[in-house]
Structure formats: structure tokens, C-alpha cells
Amino acid sequence: MKASYKRLWKLLIDKDTKKKYLLEQASISSFSIRKLNRGENVTMDDLGKICMAYI
């Protein structure tokens, strides 16, 4: 089953934020962003970093 990151992309749009900014703020790799774009699984560590960047 593919993961859905639609809520994350909606959050970025609502906050008028670019994916590059997310990459820098969450300190995740561009490879992880590409995996998120494709709906593939990413590590819990990366998801945790994204959550901490937006709290």
C-alpha cells in the first residue's frame, strides 16, 4: 500500500512554503523529498524531523 502525503502538501500550500524550505528546515535529504513526492515509504526519523519543523 502506498503512503499518502496529501496532508503534508496541503500544509505546505496553506503556509505558502516550498519543498526546498521543508528540506532545509527539517534537515532531510532531497532523496527523502523525492520519495515523499512519489508516495513511497520514508523513515520514521525523517517523518519525525518534518513534524518537529512544523510544531
OpenMM code with the backbone's topology and positions (N, CA, C; nanometers):
from openmm import Vec3, app, unit

residues = "MET LYS ALA SER TYR LYS ARG LEU TRP LYS LEU LEU ILE ASP LYS ASP THR LYS LYS LYS TYR LEU LEU GLU GLN ALA SER ILE SER SER PHE SER ILE ARG LYS LEU ASN ARG GLY GLU ASN VAL THR MET ASP ASP LEU GLY LYS ILE CYS MET ALA TYR ILE".split()
positions = [
    Vec3(0.0832, -0.1173, 0.0000),
    Vec3(0.0000, 0.0000, 0.0000),
    Vec3(0.0883, 0.1246, 0.0000),
    Vec3(0.0580, 0.2173, -0.0901),
    Vec3(0.1343, 0.3415, -0.0971),
    Vec3(0.0911, 0.4366, 0.0136),
    Vec3(0.1852, 0.5101, 0.0630),
    Vec3(0.1554, 0.6119, 0.1637),
    Vec3(0.1017, 0.7363, 0.0942),
    Vec3(0.0201, 0.8108, 0.1647),
    Vec3(-0.0340, 0.9348, 0.1100),
    Vec3(0.0175, 1.0518, 0.1943),
    Vec3(0.0754, 1.1466, 0.1276),
    Vec3(0.1289, 1.2641, 0.1960),
    Vec3(0.0513, 1.3893, 0.1547),
    Vec3(-0.0740, 1.3722, 0.1150),
    Vec3(-0.1564, 1.4840, 0.0689),
    Vec3(-0.1713, 1.5916, 0.1755),
    Vec3(-0.1852, 1.5508, 0.3000),
    Vec3(-0.1991, 1.6495, 0.4083),
    Vec3(-0.0724, 1.7338, 0.4237),
    Vec3(0.0417, 1.6706, 0.4051),
    Vec3(0.1680, 1.7447, 0.4125),
    Vec3(0.1749, 1.8476, 0.3013),
    Vec3(0.1405, 1.8072, 0.1780),
    Vec3(0.1465, 1.9009, 0.0653),
    Vec3(0.0445, 2.0130, 0.0839),
    Vec3(-0.0719, 1.9812, 0.1400),
    Vec3(-0.1729, 2.0844, 0.1649),
    Vec3(-0.1221, 2.1829, 0.2697),
    Vec3(-0.0559, 2.1308, 0.3729),
    Vec3(0.0022, 2.2168, 0.4757),
    Vec3(0.1048, 2.3118, 0.4151),
    Vec3(0.1894, 2.2614, 0.3265),
    Vec3(0.2893, 2.3456, 0.2613),
    Vec3(0.2220, 2.4552, 0.1786),
    Vec3(0.1154, 2.4203, 0.1074),
    Vec3(0.0432, 2.5190, 0.0269),
    Vec3(-0.0221, 2.6229, 0.1170),
    Vec3(-0.0867, 2.5782, 0.2242),
    Vec3(-0.1535, 2.6712, 0.3159),
    Vec3(-0.0553, 2.7680, 0.3803),
    Vec3(0.0650, 2.7202, 0.4092),
    Vec3(0.1669, 2.8061, 0.4707),
    Vec3(0.2527, 2.8775, 0.3676),
    Vec3(0.2194, 2.8595, 0.2389),
    Vec3(0.2933, 2.9199, 0.1283),
    Vec3(0.4428, 2.8880, 0.1397),
    Vec3(0.4700, 2.7588, 0.1571),
    Vec3(0.6056, 2.7096, 0.1766),
    Vec3(0.6468, 2.6215, 0.0594),
    Vec3(0.7712, 2.6314, 0.0209),
    Vec3(0.8261, 2.5479, -0.0862),
    Vec3(0.8877, 2.4212, -0.0281),
    Vec3(0.8987, 2.3199, -0.1107),
    Vec3(0.9579, 2.1932, -0.0668),
    Vec3(1.1040, 2.2109, -0.0302),
    Vec3(1.1708, 2.3037, -0.0958),
    Vec3(1.3117, 2.3298, -0.0635),
    Vec3(1.3245, 2.3828, 0.0799),
    Vec3(1.2298, 2.4659, 0.1210),
    Vec3(1.2302, 2.5188, 0.2567),
    Vec3(1.2085, 2.4051, 0.3567),
    Vec3(1.1172, 2.3140, 0.3239),
    Vec3(1.0932, 2.1974, 0.4087),
    Vec3(1.2216, 2.1160, 0.4224),
    Vec3(1.2892, 2.0950, 0.3125),
    Vec3(1.4137, 2.0195, 0.3109),
    Vec3(1.5157, 2.0823, 0.4056),
    Vec3(1.5275, 2.2140, 0.4015),
    Vec3(1.6253, 2.2842, 0.4854),
    Vec3(1.5830, 2.2853, 0.6321),
    Vec3(1.4558, 2.3145, 0.6601),
    Vec3(1.4090, 2.3251, 0.7978),
    Vec3(1.4072, 2.1913, 0.8707),
    Vec3(1.3703, 2.0863, 0.7995),
    Vec3(1.3617, 1.9545, 0.8623),
    Vec3(1.4939, 1.8789, 0.8565),
    Vec3(1.5911, 1.9304, 0.7867),
    Vec3(1.7220, 1.8652, 0.7716),
    Vec3(1.7084, 1.7228, 0.7181),
    Vec3(1.6306, 1.7095, 0.6106),
    Vec3(1.6175, 1.5800, 0.5446),
    Vec3(1.6800, 1.5900, 0.4062),
    Vec3(1.7057, 1.4769, 0.3460),
    Vec3(1.7743, 1.4754, 0.2170),
    Vec3(1.6771, 1.4986, 0.1019),
    Vec3(1.7313, 1.5388, -0.0109),
    Vec3(1.6483, 1.5572, -0.1300),
    Vec3(1.5927, 1.4227, -0.1768),
    Vec3(1.6647, 1.3155, -0.1480),
    Vec3(1.6164, 1.1812, -0.1806),
    Vec3(1.4865, 1.1511, -0.1056),
    Vec3(1.4793, 1.1936, 0.0206),
    Vec3(1.3572, 1.1729, 0.1000),
    Vec3(1.2417, 1.2543, 0.0429),
    Vec3(1.2687, 1.3754, -0.0027),
    Vec3(1.1639, 1.4577, -0.0636),
    Vec3(1.1123, 1.3899, -0.1899),
    Vec3(1.2025, 1.3333, -0.2693),
    Vec3(1.1601, 1.2625, -0.3910),
    Vec3(1.0741, 1.1415, -0.3566),
    Vec3(1.1107, 1.0705, -0.2513),
    Vec3(1.0306, 0.9560, -0.2097),
    Vec3(0.8925, 1.0017, -0.1624),
    Vec3(0.8874, 1.1130, -0.0920),
    Vec3(0.7586, 1.1683, -0.0485),
    Vec3(0.6734, 1.2058, -0.1694),
    Vec3(0.7348, 1.2656, -0.2700),
    Vec3(0.6621, 1.3044, -0.3917),
    Vec3(0.5988, 1.1839, -0.4599),
    Vec3(0.6689, 1.0727, -0.4578),
    Vec3(0.6208, 0.9515, -0.5253),
    Vec3(0.5281, 0.8682, -0.4385),
    Vec3(0.5091, 0.9094, -0.3126),
    Vec3(0.4234, 0.8342, -0.2223),
    Vec3(0.4884, 0.7086, -0.1687),
    Vec3(0.6202, 0.7045, -0.1724),
    Vec3(0.6933, 0.5883, -0.1220),
    Vec3(0.7179, 0.6030, 0.0281),
    Vec3(0.7568, 0.4942, 0.0907),
    Vec3(0.7836, 0.4963, 0.2338),
    Vec3(0.9138, 0.5701, 0.2632),
    Vec3(0.9121, 0.6462, 0.3713),
    Vec3(1.0325, 0.7128, 0.4215),
    Vec3(1.0512, 0.6681, 0.5658),
    Vec3(1.1659, 0.6954, 0.6211),
    Vec3(1.1944, 0.6514, 0.7576),
    Vec3(1.1137, 0.7323, 0.8590),
    Vec3(1.0895, 0.6707, 0.9727),
    Vec3(1.0197, 0.7395, 1.0816),
    Vec3(1.1032, 0.8567, 1.1305),
    Vec3(1.2334, 0.8457, 1.1198),
    Vec3(1.3220, 0.9549, 1.1599),
    Vec3(1.2941, 1.0789, 1.0747),
    Vec3(1.2812, 1.0601, 0.9430),
    Vec3(1.2514, 1.1724, 0.8538),
    Vec3(1.1134, 1.2314, 0.8827),
    Vec3(1.0157, 1.1460, 0.9068),
    Vec3(0.8812, 1.1950, 0.9386),
    Vec3(0.8823, 1.2724, 1.0698),
    Vec3(0.9588, 1.2252, 1.1659),
    Vec3(0.9711, 1.2967, 1.2932),
    Vec3(1.0349, 1.4334, 1.2754),
    Vec3(1.1356, 1.4419, 1.1902),
    Vec3(1.2014, 1.5695, 1.1651),
    Vec3(1.1046, 1.6678, 1.0986),
    Vec3(1.0234, 1.6171, 1.0068),
    Vec3(0.9247, 1.7032, 0.9410),
    Vec3(0.8237, 1.7550, 1.0440),
    Vec3(0.7777, 1.6668, 1.1312),
    Vec3(0.6822, 1.7080, 1.2344),
    Vec3(0.7431, 1.8136, 1.3261),
    Vec3(0.8660, 1.7936, 1.3668),
    Vec3(0.9313, 1.8902, 1.4574),
    Vec3(0.9534, 2.0251, 1.3884),
    Vec3(0.9713, 2.0249, 1.2587),
    Vec3(0.9937, 2.1500, 1.1864),
    Vec3(0.8668, 2.2357, 1.1813),
    Vec3(0.7497, 2.1724, 1.1976),
    Vec3(0.6236, 2.2452, 1.1859),
    Vec3(0.5479, 2.2551, 1.3179),
    Vec3(0.6143, 2.2295, 1.4294),
    Vec3(0.5487, 2.2455, 1.5599),
    Vec3(0.5807, 2.3815, 1.6151),
] * unit.nanometer
topology = app.Topology()
chain = topology.addChain("A")
for resn in residues:
    res = topology.addResidue(resn, chain)
    for name in ("N", "CA", "C"):
        topology.addAtom(name, app.Element.getBySymbol(name[0]), res)
